[in-house]
Amino acid sequence: MVSYLSTTLLLACLAAVGADEPTPCCPPKQFTIRIDEETTDLVDGVVTTLEQQVHKAYDATNKLLTDILFQYDSVTGATVQSKTIYLFPQGAKYVIRNGKCTKETLHYQFLELCVPAVAKYGHSYTFGLGEYSANLFYLEIPHQGYNQVYDFVYGADKCIPYQYAVSRKAAGTTSSASSAGFNGTLTLPVPFNQSRLAVGAEVPLSIRAQYFDYVEGISDPAYWFKLPAECKQLEQQPSEKQKAAAKMMTKKLMAKLNSDKKFVMY
């Protein structure tokens, strides 16, 4: 009887603990933040490190992003600065570097910096004198020869981003729980490089990002999202879609004229 009662109490306690576990979350809709990232990769048999710092404006309400990037290359010793404005409603991004602006088409949708819903809770941290706490969520995805591990550390209060890391571990050690719910098409939020979207794509050996200077809201939207003069000039030029449509129309017109015996195009 005592044994049965003890077992019942233990199961009840475990169930209560599981019910109280933090769950994946999404950060506030608008904020600015600084991110320091270090990427390690193997290039031509040599381990290289790329250090990057970005000042980021994140606006999930209007689907806008801006990254002011400072990139340091340990091989060349050069630091490159650029500003990228992502206007997802227009399906375009603008890269401003050395006073020149280039426009590119966005081939993917805006992705909120949420912890993936299938990520598992690991444990919690406290920082300073315990006044700040954060939760670690993780995700392991099997690859050929290794497993890719994604760590997301977000604040327990308001789900503010704190850390992000990607690493590799030996194959065959992934727990069934860590990849449950993954169907091969999962998209992941990343600190600021929006091109790293698909799990399964080749990624560096490791990525470690730390978030600093979080400020909720965007006090000066024009500074972050207004296109400079050099980019506005591109707006007056036809887009790639417009060029393709004009080319197709010309092709159809020529085909119609050539099919008419009265007109022969040489």
C-alpha positions as CSV (number, residue, x, y, z in Angstrom):
1,M,0.0,0.0,0.0
2,V,2.8,2.4,0.9
3,S,4.7,1.5,-2.3
4,Y,1.6,2.1,-4.4
5,L,0.9,5.4,-2.7
6,S,4.6,6.5,-3.2
7,T,4.5,5.6,-6.9
8,T,1.3,7.5,-7.4
9,L,2.7,10.6,-5.7
10,L,5.9,10.4,-7.8
11,L,3.9,10.1,-11.1
12,A,1.8,13.0,-10.0
13,C,4.8,15.2,-9.3
14,L,6.4,14.3,-12.6
15,A,3.3,15.1,-14.5
16,A,3.1,18.5,-12.7
17,V,6.8,19.2,-13.6
18,G,6.1,18.3,-17.2
19,A,3.0,20.5,-17.3
20,D,5.0,23.5,-16.0
21,E,7.9,23.2,-18.5
22,P,8.4,26.3,-20.7
23,T,7.2,26.0,-24.3
24,P,8.5,27.5,-27.5
25,C,7.7,31.2,-27.8
26,C,7.9,34.2,-30.1
27,P,9.6,37.5,-29.2
28,P,7.9,40.9,-29.2
29,K,6.7,42.1,-32.7
30,Q,9.1,45.1,-32.9
31,F,12.5,45.7,-31.4
32,T,16.1,46.7,-32.1
33,I,19.1,44.6,-31.0
34,R,22.8,44.1,-31.5
35,I,24.1,40.6,-32.4
36,D,27.7,39.3,-32.3
37,E,28.2,36.2,-34.3
38,E,31.1,33.9,-34.9
39,T,31.1,31.3,-37.7
40,T,33.6,28.5,-37.9
41,D,33.9,26.6,-41.1
42,L,36.3,24.3,-43.1
43,V,37.4,26.0,-46.3
44,D,39.8,24.0,-48.6
45,G,40.9,22.0,-45.6
46,V,41.6,25.0,-43.4
47,V,39.5,26.0,-40.4
48,T,38.4,29.6,-40.8
49,T,36.6,32.0,-38.5
50,L,34.3,34.8,-39.6
51,E,33.3,37.4,-37.0
52,Q,30.2,39.5,-37.6
53,Q,28.3,42.2,-35.7
54,V,24.9,43.4,-36.8
55,H,22.7,46.2,-35.5
56,K,19.2,44.9,-36.3
57,A,15.7,46.3,-36.6
58,Y,13.0,43.7,-36.4
59,D,9.4,44.6,-37.4
60,A,7.1,41.5,-37.5
61,T,4.0,43.7,-37.7
62,N,4.9,45.2,-41.0
63,K,7.2,42.4,-42.1
64,L,10.3,44.6,-42.3
65,L,14.0,43.9,-41.4
66,T,17.1,45.9,-41.5
67,D,20.6,44.7,-40.8
68,I,23.6,47.1,-40.5
69,L,26.5,44.6,-40.7
70,F,30.1,44.8,-39.7
71,Q,31.9,41.7,-41.0
72,Y,35.5,40.8,-40.1
73,D,37.4,38.1,-42.0
74,S,40.2,36.5,-40.0
75,V,42.0,35.4,-43.2
76,T,42.2,38.8,-45.0
77,G,41.9,40.9,-41.9
78,A,39.4,43.2,-43.6
79,T,36.2,44.6,-42.1
80,V,33.3,45.2,-44.5
81,Q,30.3,47.3,-43.6
82,S,26.9,47.1,-45.3
83,K,23.2,47.8,-44.8
84,T,20.5,45.5,-46.0
85,I,16.8,46.6,-46.0
86,Y,14.3,43.7,-46.3
87,L,10.9,44.9,-47.6
88,F,8.9,41.7,-47.6
89,P,5.6,43.2,-48.7
90,Q,7.3,44.4,-51.9
91,G,9.3,41.1,-52.2
92,A,12.6,43.0,-52.4
93,K,15.7,43.6,-50.5
94,Y,18.3,46.4,-50.9
95,V,21.9,46.1,-50.1
96,I,23.9,49.4,-49.6
97,R,27.6,49.1,-49.7
98,N,30.3,51.7,-50.4
99,G,27.6,54.2,-51.5
100,K,26.1,51.8,-54.0
101,C,22.7,50.1,-53.8
102,T,21.7,46.8,-55.4
103,K,18.2,45.4,-55.5
104,E,17.4,41.7,-55.2
105,T,14.2,39.8,-55.3
106,L,13.2,38.0,-52.1
107,H,12.2,34.4,-52.9
108,Y,11.0,33.5,-49.4
109,Q,8.5,34.8,-46.9
110,F,9.1,36.8,-43.7
111,L,10.0,34.5,-40.9
112,E,9.4,35.5,-37.3
113,L,12.3,34.9,-34.9
114,C,10.3,32.4,-32.9
115,V,11.6,29.2,-31.3
116,P,10.5,26.4,-33.6
117,A,7.3,24.7,-32.3
118,V,9.0,21.3,-32.5
119,A,12.0,22.4,-30.4
120,K,12.4,20.7,-27.0
121,Y,12.9,22.4,-23.7
122,G,16.4,21.7,-22.2
123,H,16.8,23.7,-19.1
124,S,16.7,27.2,-17.7
125,Y,19.5,29.7,-16.8
126,T,19.7,32.6,-14.4
127,F,22.1,35.5,-15.0
128,G,23.5,38.2,-12.8
129,L,22.1,38.0,-9.3
130,G,19.2,35.9,-10.5
131,E,17.2,38.9,-11.8
132,Y,17.2,37.6,-15.3
133,S,16.3,34.1,-16.4
134,A,16.3,32.4,-19.8
135,N,15.2,29.0,-21.3
136,L,17.2,26.8,-23.5
137,F,15.3,25.0,-26.3
138,Y,17.1,22.6,-28.7
139,L,16.6,20.7,-31.9
140,E,18.6,17.9,-33.4
141,I,18.3,17.0,-37.1
142,P,20.0,13.9,-38.5
143,H,22.3,14.5,-41.4
144,Q,24.5,12.1,-43.4
145,G,27.5,11.4,-41.1
146,Y,26.5,13.8,-38.3
147,N,23.6,15.5,-36.5
148,Q,23.0,19.2,-36.6
149,V,22.2,20.7,-33.2
150,Y,20.3,24.0,-32.9
151,D,20.2,25.8,-29.6
152,F,17.8,28.7,-28.9
153,V,18.1,30.6,-25.6
154,Y,15.3,33.1,-25.1
155,G,14.3,35.1,-22.0
156,A,11.7,33.6,-19.7
157,D,10.1,37.0,-19.6
158,K,8.7,38.3,-23.0
159,C,10.7,35.6,-24.9
160,I,13.6,38.1,-25.7
161,P,16.4,36.5,-27.8
162,Y,19.6,35.9,-25.9
163,Q,21.7,33.3,-27.6
164,Y,21.6,31.2,-30.8
165,A,24.0,28.4,-31.7
166,V,24.4,25.7,-34.3
167,S,26.9,22.8,-33.9
168,R,27.5,19.2,-35.0
169,K,27.7,16.0,-33.1
170,A,28.5,12.4,-33.9
171,A,25.9,10.6,-36.0
172,G,23.6,8.1,-34.4
173,T,23.3,9.9,-31.1
174,T,20.1,11.9,-31.8
175,S,17.3,11.2,-29.3
176,S,13.9,10.4,-30.9
177,A,12.3,13.3,-29.0
178,S,14.7,15.9,-30.3
179,S,13.7,15.4,-33.9
180,A,10.0,14.5,-33.3
181,G,7.7,16.5,-35.5
182,F,10.3,17.3,-38.1
183,N,9.2,16.5,-41.6
184,G,12.2,17.7,-43.6
185,T,10.7,21.1,-44.5
186,L,11.2,22.9,-41.3
187,T,12.3,26.6,-41.5
188,L,14.4,28.1,-38.8
189,P,14.9,31.6,-37.5
190,V,18.5,32.8,-37.6
191,P,20.1,35.9,-36.1
192,F,20.2,37.9,-39.3
193,N,21.3,35.9,-42.3
194,Q,18.0,35.2,-43.9
195,S,19.5,33.0,-46.6
196,R,20.1,30.2,-44.1
197,L,16.5,28.9,-44.0
198,A,16.3,25.3,-44.8
199,V,17.3,22.6,-42.4
200,G,19.2,20.1,-44.5
201,A,21.1,22.8,-46.3
202,E,24.9,22.8,-45.9
203,V,25.8,24.9,-42.9
204,P,29.2,25.8,-41.3
205,L,30.8,23.7,-38.6
206,S,29.4,26.0,-35.9
207,I,27.6,29.3,-35.5
208,R,27.4,31.1,-32.2
209,A,25.5,34.3,-31.8
210,Q,25.0,36.5,-28.7
211,Y,22.3,39.2,-28.5
212,F,22.9,42.6,-26.8
213,D,21.3,46.0,-26.3
214,Y,17.7,44.9,-26.7
215,V,15.2,47.8,-27.0
216,E,11.5,47.1,-27.5
217,G,9.8,49.1,-30.2
218,I,11.5,51.0,-33.1
219,S,11.9,54.7,-32.2
220,D,13.1,55.9,-35.6
221,P,11.6,53.8,-38.4
222,A,12.8,56.1,-41.2
223,Y,16.4,55.6,-40.1
224,W,16.0,51.8,-40.4
225,F,13.6,51.3,-43.3
226,K,13.6,54.4,-45.5
227,L,15.4,53.7,-48.8
228,P,18.3,56.1,-49.5
229,A,18.5,58.1,-52.7
230,E,20.8,55.6,-54.4
231,C,18.2,52.9,-53.9
232,K,15.2,55.0,-55.0
233,Q,16.8,55.4,-58.4
234,L,16.4,51.6,-58.8
235,E,12.7,51.9,-58.1
236,Q,12.3,53.9,-61.4
237,Q,13.8,51.0,-63.3
238,P,11.7,48.0,-64.4
239,S,11.8,45.0,-62.1
240,E,13.0,41.6,-63.3
241,K,9.3,40.5,-63.4
242,Q,8.4,43.4,-65.5
243,K,11.3,42.7,-67.9
244,A,10.3,39.1,-68.2
245,A,6.7,40.1,-68.9
246,A,7.8,42.6,-71.6
247,K,10.1,40.0,-73.2
248,M,7.3,37.4,-73.3
249,M,4.9,39.9,-74.8
250,T,7.5,40.8,-77.5
251,K,8.0,37.1,-78.2
252,K,4.2,36.5,-78.6
253,L,3.9,39.6,-80.9
254,M,6.7,38.4,-83.1
255,A,5.2,34.9,-83.3
256,K,1.8,36.4,-84.3
257,L,3.4,38.6,-87.0
258,N,5.4,35.7,-88.4
259,S,2.3,33.6,-88.6
260,D,0.6,36.2,-90.8
261,K,1.5,35.8,-94.5
262,K,1.4,39.6,-94.9
263,F,4.2,40.1,-92.5
264,V,7.5,38.2,-92.3
265,M,10.0,39.1,-89.7
266,Y,13.7,38.6,-90.5
